[in-house]
Amino acid sequence: MRQGLRLPRRSGVLAAGALLLLCGLFAMGRPWATSDNDRYRGALRHLRVASGDLEMDVLRERMGLRTLHGAGPEDFAALRARADALRRFPSFLSAMDQRTMNAALDLFVGALEESAALLERTRAADARGAKEEADAAVQALLEGTVSARADRLINTYLELYERTQERNERSRIIFFLVSLALVAYVLVVMVRLSRASADLAALNTDLERRVEERTKALSEANDGLRASEARKAAILEASPDGILLLDGGGALLELNPAAQKTFQVAAADVVGRDFLSVALPAELPDGARQKVLAAGRSTASGQATRLESPCLRGDGSTFPAELTIVRVPGEGPPRYTVFVRDIAERKAVERMKNEFISTVSHELRTPLTSIRGSLGLLEGGIVGDIPPQALDMVRIARTNTERLIRLINDILDLEKMEAGKLELKRSTPECADLVESTFASVRGMADGAGVSLHAEVTGAPRVKVDRDRLVQVLTNLVSNAVKFSPRGAGVRVR
């Protein structure tokens, strides 16, 4: 193992030789574009010669001699074209150097345009016979010569070229030093690699041992995971409730046998389809259909949302169901578990209970009302005077009959409240009237208990309430106060 990891000597020699060759290339430096330099310098010299020829022709023309090359506007334009052509600089000039050359060319072009304007003034003065003005213009033309600007342009380029060469030389030296440092670094690394081969072999052996241990542990964990998955699958298979797995868009991913039995469908027929279209009736309002998915999306991870909704079977029939929607915790796309329980039997039992309570309440209230009326007549002396003891018994019977009627009314009100059908008939009665009606209902009970009733409602405002319901609340409160007050005490409503 150690010999296989050791760096071969031949490879080290080849690597060191390649780096030394690279250092030699950097030391030699890459050749600059000498042809571009020669071409550009030649163009500058030609520009200088053409400028001198133009000035000589201007003097010849002034002295009345024949011009050799011409001094007309087209000659100035040709010279300017040559200057513009020089703006295509060699590639080795930096951006700053190019801006310097552009500035020098601008000065040359400005001197050229100024010379052309002075020549035109000279010719115009000659045409008018103003010899002194013409001589002054020629003198100004010769003092600001274009050839001097051309010389300055050439000198500027040579200075820039020399600076470029100096930068190139410094770069070659830097490259050479960096290459030497790189060679030294590679040699050190090669030596260290050779020394570290034994440690690497030992590390490799230890790594193989750890991989083997981890592989064994992973195999055991996979066996445990498979056993856990098998237990979970058995639980899902045996669950009496239907369990469905949905994705974030509401598509069915899985469903257990109880769900297939509840909805009377096969898993292969509904997996991948939209849960709303499979499980909810089409005649269900859109708001109710979207409420099912919205319940899941608004549920935090691990928390359950429970609601009731009619669901659809495979044969087209519907059944009432309780849906419990839970968002599956974890990373990745959202997943929702829906627990479905058929509550048709529970609804039937609740309906029977409600019908029973309603029937018993109505059947009891009718005879109790009759008994209360009869006892009230007896108490009022319709059949003549009744002995005091018998009158007390009649009063107690009437009071308890009224209490039974109130209890039956409370039961009916509770049923209405659960069904959401309790209606409030609002009015604005006087507070004194509400308290007086309350006292009238419990006065017999208070007299029997030896408790006095007192009201303090002077100046009370009018209130907007359901009169009968508020009287019922006050009656319950006052009757409780009477019940738990000692004989001789008083109950005060303020």
matplotlib code that plots the C-alpha trace (Angstrom):
import matplotlib.pyplot as plt

x = [0.0, 2.8, 4.8, 1.6, 1.0, 4.6, 5.1, 7.2, 10.6, 10.1, 6.9, 8.7, 11.5, 9.0, 7.1, 10.2, 11.4, 8.1, 8.2, 11.8, 10.8, 8.0, 10.4, 12.6, 9.7, 8.8, 12.4, 12.7, 9.4, 6.9, 7.8, 6.0, 4.3, 7.4, 5.6, 2.9, 5.5, 7.5, 4.3, 3.1, 6.5, 6.7, 3.3, 4.4, 7.5, 5.4, 3.1, 6.1, 7.5, 4.1, 3.8, 7.2, 6.4, 3.1, 5.0, 7.6, 4.9, 3.2, 6.6, 7.1, 3.7, 4.3, 7.7, 6.0, 7.8, 6.2, 4.8, 6.1, 3.2, 0.4, -0.9, -4.6, -7.5, -7.5, -3.8, -4.7, -7.7, -5.3, -2.9, -5.8, -6.9, -3.4, -3.6, -7.0, -5.6, -3.0, -5.8, -5.7, -3.0, -0.8, -2.2, 0.6, -0.3, -2.4, -5.6, -3.8, -1.1, -3.8, -5.5, -2.1, -1.6, -5.2, -4.4, -1.2, -3.1, -5.8, -3.1, -1.7, -5.1, -5.8, -2.5, -3.3, -6.7, -5.2, -2.6, -5.3, -7.2, -4.1, -3.3, -6.8, -6.4, -3.1, -4.7, -7.6, -5.3, -3.2, -6.4, -7.3, -3.7, -3.2, 0.4, 1.2, -1.8, -0.7, 2.8, 1.6, -0.6, 2.3, 4.5, 1.9, 1.6, 5.4, 5.6, 2.9, 4.3, 2.5, 5.8, 6.7, 3.5, 4.4, 7.8, 6.1, 3.7, 6.7, 8.5, 5.4, 5.0, 8.7, 8.4, 5.3, 7.0, 10.0, 7.8, 6.0, 9.3, 10.3, 7.0, 7.5, 10.9, 9.7, 6.9, 9.4, 11.5, 8.4, 7.3, 10.7, 10.7, 7.2, 8.2, 11.2, 9.0, 6.5, 9.3, 10.5, 6.9, 6.3, 9.5, 8.5, 5.1, 6.6, 8.9, 6.0, 3.8, 6.5, 6.8, 3.0, 2.5, 2.9, 0.4, -2.0, -1.7, -2.5, -5.4, -6.7, -6.6, -8.5, -10.9, -11.7, -12.3, -14.6, -16.5, -16.9, -18.3, -20.6, -21.8, -22.7, -24.4, -26.3, -27.4, -28.7, -30.4, -32.0, -33.3, -34.8, -36.3, -37.8, -39.3, -40.6, -42.1, -43.7, -45.3, -46.5, -48.0, -49.7, -51.2, -52.4, -53.9, -55.7, -56.9, -60.7, -60.5, -59.8, -56.3, -55.4, -52.1, -52.3, -49.7, -49.6, -52.0, -54.6, -53.7, -54.1, -50.8, -51.9, -54.9, -55.3, -57.8, -60.3, -60.4, -61.0, -63.8, -65.3, -65.3, -65.9, -63.1, -59.8, -56.5, -55.3, -58.3, -58.0, -54.3, -53.0, -56.5, -57.7, -59.0, -61.9, -63.2, -62.9, -64.2, -66.6, -69.9, -70.1, -73.2, -71.3, -70.7, -67.3, -66.7, -67.2, -65.0, -62.1, -62.6, -61.3, -58.0, -57.7, -58.0, -55.0, -52.9, -53.6, -52.7, -49.2, -47.0, -48.1, -51.4, -54.8, -57.8, -61.2, -64.3, -67.4, -68.4, -70.5, -68.4, -68.9, -68.8, -67.8, -71.4, -72.5, -74.1, -73.0, -72.4, -71.6, -67.9, -65.6, -62.3, -59.2, -56.4, -52.9, -49.8, -47.0, -43.9, -40.6, -38.7, -39.5, -42.9, -45.9, -47.8, -51.2, -52.8, -56.6, -58.3, -61.9, -64.5, -68.0, -70.3, -73.6, -74.5, -73.4, -75.6, -78.5, -78.1, -77.8, -81.0, -82.8, -81.6, -82.8, -86.1, -86.5, -85.7, -88.0, -90.8, -90.4, -90.1, -93.2, -95.2, -94.1, -94.7, -98.3, -99.5, -97.3, -98.8, -102.3, -101.2, -99.8, -102.9, -105.1, -102.9, -103.0, -106.8, -106.9, -104.4, -106.6, -109.6, -111.8, -113.1, -113.5, -111.3, -108.6, -107.1, -103.8, -101.8, -103.4, -102.9, -99.1, -99.0, -100.8, -98.4, -95.3, -96.8, -97.4, -93.8, -92.2, -94.4, -93.2, -89.6, -90.1, -91.5, -88.5, -86.1, -88.0, -87.7, -84.0, -83.5, -85.3, -83.2, -80.0, -81.1, -81.8, -78.5, -76.6, -78.6, -77.9, -81.6, -82.1, -83.8, -83.6, -86.6, -85.0, -87.0, -86.2, -88.1, -87.8, -85.4, -88.1, -90.5, -87.8, -87.1, -90.8, -91.5, -88.6, -89.9, -93.4, -91.9, -90.0, -92.2, -94.0, -90.6, -89.2, -92.3, -92.0, -88.3, -89.0, -86.7, -87.7, -87.1, -86.0, -85.4, -83.4, -83.8, -84.6, -83.3, -82.1, -81.8, -83.7, -81.8, -82.1, -82.5, -84.7, -87.1, -88.1, -84.5, -83.2, -86.1, -85.2, -81.5, -82.6, -85.0, -82.3, -80.0, -82.6, -84.0, -80.4, -80.0, -83.3, -82.4, -79.1, -80.2, -81.2, -84.7, -85.3, -82.6, -83.3, -82.3, -81.6, -81.5, -79.8]
y = [0.0, 2.4, 1.8, 2.4, 5.8, 7.1, 9.7, 8.2, 9.8, 10.2, 12.1, 14.5, 15.1, 15.8, 18.2, 20.1, 20.2, 21.6, 24.3, 25.2, 25.4, 27.7, 29.9, 30.1, 31.2, 33.9, 35.0, 35.4, 37.2, 37.2, 39.1, 42.4, 43.2, 44.8, 45.0, 47.2, 49.4, 49.7, 50.4, 53.1, 54.8, 54.8, 56.4, 59.0, 59.8, 60.0, 62.5, 64.5, 64.6, 65.5, 68.3, 69.7, 69.4, 71.3, 74.1, 74.2, 74.5, 77.3, 79.2, 78.4, 79.7, 82.8, 83.4, 82.8, 79.5, 76.3, 74.0, 70.5, 68.8, 71.4, 73.6, 73.6, 72.7, 69.1, 68.8, 69.9, 67.4, 64.6, 65.4, 65.4, 62.0, 60.7, 62.1, 60.4, 57.1, 57.3, 56.9, 53.2, 52.6, 49.5, 46.9, 47.2, 50.8, 51.0, 53.0, 55.9, 55.9, 55.9, 58.9, 60.7, 60.0, 61.2, 64.5, 64.9, 64.1, 66.6, 69.3, 68.4, 68.5, 71.9, 73.3, 72.0, 73.6, 76.9, 76.8, 76.2, 79.2, 81.4, 80.3, 81.3, 84.7, 85.2, 84.5, 86.7, 89.6, 89.1, 89.3, 92.6, 93.9, 94.0, 92.9, 93.7, 91.6, 88.8, 88.9, 88.9, 85.8, 84.0, 84.9, 83.5, 80.3, 79.7, 80.4, 77.8, 75.2, 71.9, 70.1, 71.1, 69.5, 66.4, 66.3, 66.6, 63.8, 61.5, 62.3, 61.6, 58.2, 57.3, 58.2, 56.1, 53.2, 53.4, 53.4, 50.3, 48.6, 49.4, 48.0, 44.9, 44.4, 44.8, 42.3, 39.8, 40.1, 39.7, 36.7, 35.2, 35.6, 34.2, 31.2, 30.6, 30.8, 28.4, 25.9, 26.1, 25.6, 22.6, 21.0, 21.5, 20.1, 17.1, 16.4, 16.7, 14.4, 11.8, 12.0, 12.0, 8.8, 6.6, 8.6, 8.5, 4.7, 4.5, 6.9, 4.9, 1.7, 3.4, 4.9, 1.5, 0.2, 3.0, 2.6, -1.1, -0.2, 2.5, 0.1, -2.5, 0.1, 1.4, -2.1, -2.6, 0.8, -0.1, -3.3, -1.4, 1.2, -1.6, -3.1, 0.3, 0.8, -2.6, -1.7, 1.6, -0.1, -2.7, 0.2, 1.9, -1.3, -2.0, 1.5, 1.8, 5.4, 6.3, 7.8, 9.8, 11.5, 14.6, 16.8, 20.6, 20.9, 18.5, 15.5, 12.0, 10.2, 7.3, 5.9, 3.0, 0.1, 1.7, 4.8, 2.6, 0.9, 4.1, 5.8, 2.5, 3.1, 1.3, 3.0, 2.5, 4.4, 7.5, 8.0, 11.1, 12.6, 15.7, 15.0, 17.6, 15.9, 12.4, 12.9, 15.9, 16.0, 18.2, 20.0, 21.2, 25.0, 26.2, 28.0, 24.7, 22.8, 25.2, 25.5, 21.9, 22.6, 26.0, 24.3, 22.2, 25.0, 27.3, 24.5, 24.7, 21.6, 18.9, 20.6, 19.3, 21.0, 19.3, 20.0, 18.2, 17.9, 15.6, 13.2, 11.2, 7.4, 5.7, 4.7, 8.3, 8.3, 10.7, 10.4, 12.8, 12.7, 14.2, 15.3, 15.8, 17.5, 17.5, 18.9, 16.4, 17.9, 17.9, 19.6, 19.5, 19.9, 20.2, 17.0, 16.7, 13.7, 13.6, 11.3, 10.5, 9.1, 8.2, 9.9, 8.8, 6.7, 9.6, 12.0, 9.6, 9.3, 13.1, 13.5, 11.0, 12.7, 16.1, 14.7, 13.0, 16.2, 18.3, 15.8, 15.4, 19.1, 19.9, 17.0, 18.1, 21.8, 21.4, 19.5, 21.6, 24.8, 23.4, 22.4, 25.8, 27.5, 25.2, 25.8, 29.5, 29.4, 27.5, 29.9, 32.8, 31.3, 30.4, 27.4, 29.3, 29.8, 27.2, 26.5, 28.2, 25.0, 23.8, 27.3, 27.0, 23.6, 25.0, 27.9, 25.6, 23.3, 26.3, 27.6, 24.3, 23.9, 27.3, 26.2, 23.0, 25.1, 27.3, 24.3, 22.9, 26.3, 26.4, 23.0, 24.1, 27.3, 25.3, 23.1, 26.2, 27.7, 24.6, 24.5, 28.3, 29.0, 31.0, 34.3, 37.5, 39.9, 43.2, 46.1, 49.0, 48.4, 50.3, 48.8, 49.2, 47.1, 44.3, 44.2, 44.2, 41.3, 39.4, 40.0, 38.9, 35.5, 34.8, 36.6, 33.4, 31.7, 34.6, 34.7, 31.0, 31.4, 34.4, 36.7, 40.2, 41.7, 45.3, 47.2, 50.4, 51.4, 55.1, 57.0, 53.9, 54.2, 52.3, 49.3, 47.5, 43.8, 40.7, 41.4, 37.8, 36.5, 39.3, 38.6, 35.0, 35.8, 38.1, 35.5, 32.9, 35.3, 36.5, 32.9, 31.8, 34.7, 33.9, 30.2, 30.8, 33.7, 33.0, 33.6, 37.3, 38.5, 40.7, 40.5, 43.9, 44.5, 47.8]
z = [0.0, 0.9, -2.3, -4.4, -2.8, -3.1, -5.8, -8.7, -9.2, -12.9, -12.4, -10.0, -12.5, -15.3, -13.2, -12.1, -15.8, -16.9, -14.3, -15.2, -18.8, -17.9, -15.9, -18.9, -21.1, -18.6, -18.3, -22.1, -22.2, -25.0, -28.1, -28.6, -31.9, -33.5, -36.9, -35.3, -33.8, -37.1, -39.0, -36.6, -36.4, -40.2, -40.4, -38.0, -40.0, -43.2, -41.4, -40.4, -43.9, -45.4, -42.9, -43.9, -47.6, -47.0, -45.3, -48.0, -50.7, -48.7, -48.8, -52.5, -53.3, -51.3, -53.1, -56.5, -57.1, -58.4, -55.6, -55.5, -53.7, -53.5, -50.7, -51.4, -49.1, -50.4, -49.3, -45.8, -45.8, -46.9, -44.1, -41.6, -42.9, -42.3, -38.7, -38.1, -39.5, -36.7, -34.1, -34.7, -32.1, -31.6, -29.2, -26.7, -25.8, -22.6, -22.4, -20.7, -23.4, -26.0, -24.4, -24.4, -28.1, -28.8, -27.1, -29.1, -32.4, -31.4, -31.0, -34.4, -36.1, -34.3, -35.6, -39.1, -39.1, -37.8, -40.6, -43.2, -41.9, -41.9, -45.5, -46.5, -44.8, -46.7, -50.0, -49.2, -48.2, -51.4, -53.4, -51.7, -52.1, -48.3, -48.4, -44.7, -43.5, -45.8, -44.5, -40.9, -41.6, -43.3, -40.3, -37.9, -40.1, -40.0, -36.2, -35.4, -37.8, -38.3, -38.6, -35.0, -33.9, -35.9, -34.2, -30.8, -31.8, -32.7, -29.5, -27.5, -29.1, -28.5, -24.9, -24.5, -26.3, -24.0, -20.9, -22.3, -22.8, -19.3, -17.9, -20.0, -18.6, -15.0, -15.8, -17.1, -13.9, -11.7, -13.7, -13.4, -9.6, -9.3, -11.4, -9.1, -6.1, -7.7, -8.5, -4.9, -3.7, -6.0, -4.8, -1.2, -1.9, -3.7, -0.7, 1.7, -0.4, -0.4, 3.4, 3.9, 1.8, 4.9, 6.9, 3.9, 3.8, 7.5, 7.1, 4.1, 6.2, 9.1, 6.6, 5.1, 8.6, 9.4, 6.1, 7.0, 10.4, 9.0, 6.3, 9.0, 11.1, 8.1, 7.2, 10.8, 10.6, 7.2, 8.8, 11.6, 9.2, 7.1, 10.3, 11.3, 7.8, 8.0, 11.4, 10.1, 7.0, 9.3, 11.4, 8.2, 6.9, 10.2, 10.9, 11.0, 9.7, 6.1, 5.7, 2.6, 1.7, -0.5, -2.1, -2.0, -4.9, -3.5, -5.6, -4.0, -3.4, -1.2, 0.6, 3.0, 2.6, 5.1, 2.8, -0.3, 1.6, 2.8, -0.6, -2.5, -4.9, -5.9, -5.2, -8.8, -10.1, -7.9, -7.2, -9.0, -9.2, -7.5, -4.0, -4.4, -7.5, -6.0, -2.4, -2.5, -4.3, -7.4, -6.1, -3.1, -3.3, -4.5, -1.2, 0.8, -1.6, -1.4, 2.4, 2.7, 1.0, 2.7, 6.0, 5.3, 3.9, 6.9, 9.3, 10.9, 10.6, 13.1, 14.0, 13.0, 11.5, 11.9, 9.9, 8.7, 5.1, 2.9, 0.9, -2.3, -2.7, -5.9, -6.6, -6.5, -3.1, -0.4, 3.3, 6.2, 7.1, 9.6, 8.0, 10.1, 8.0, 9.3, 7.5, 7.5, 9.2, 7.3, 4.5, 0.8, -0.9, 1.4, 2.2, 3.9, 5.7, 5.7, 8.2, 7.1, 9.4, 8.4, 10.9, 9.4, 12.5, 14.8, 12.9, 13.1, 16.9, 17.2, 15.1, 17.3, 20.4, 19.1, 18.0, 21.4, 23.3, 21.2, 21.5, 25.2, 25.7, 23.8, 25.3, 28.8, 28.4, 27.3, 30.4, 32.7, 31.3, 32.0, 35.5, 36.2, 35.0, 37.2, 40.2, 39.6, 39.6, 42.8, 44.4, 43.2, 45.0, 42.0, 44.0, 47.2, 50.2, 50.7, 54.1, 54.6, 54.7, 51.5, 49.9, 50.7, 49.1, 46.0, 45.8, 46.1, 43.4, 41.1, 41.7, 40.9, 37.9, 36.6, 37.3, 35.3, 32.4, 32.5, 32.5, 29.4, 27.7, 28.6, 27.0, 23.8, 23.7, 24.0, 21.1, 19.0, 19.9, 18.9, 15.6, 15.1, 14.9, 18.1, 17.0, 19.1, 19.0, 20.0, 21.5, 23.8, 27.1, 30.3, 32.9, 35.6, 33.5, 33.1, 36.8, 37.7, 35.3, 36.9, 40.4, 39.3, 38.2, 41.4, 44.0, 45.0, 45.4, 47.5, 49.7, 50.4, 51.3, 53.4, 51.3, 50.4, 46.9, 46.3, 43.1, 42.5, 38.8, 39.1, 36.1, 34.3, 30.5, 27.9, 26.4, 23.1, 24.0, 23.5, 26.4, 27.1, 27.0, 29.3, 31.7, 31.6, 32.5, 35.3, 36.6, 36.8, 38.6, 41.1, 41.7, 42.5, 44.9, 46.6, 46.8, 48.6, 50.8, 54.5, 55.7, 56.5, 54.0, 51.0, 47.3, 45.7, 41.9, 41.2]

ax = plt.figure().add_subplot(projection="3d")
ax.plot(x, y, z, "-o")
ax.set_aspect("equal")
plt.show()
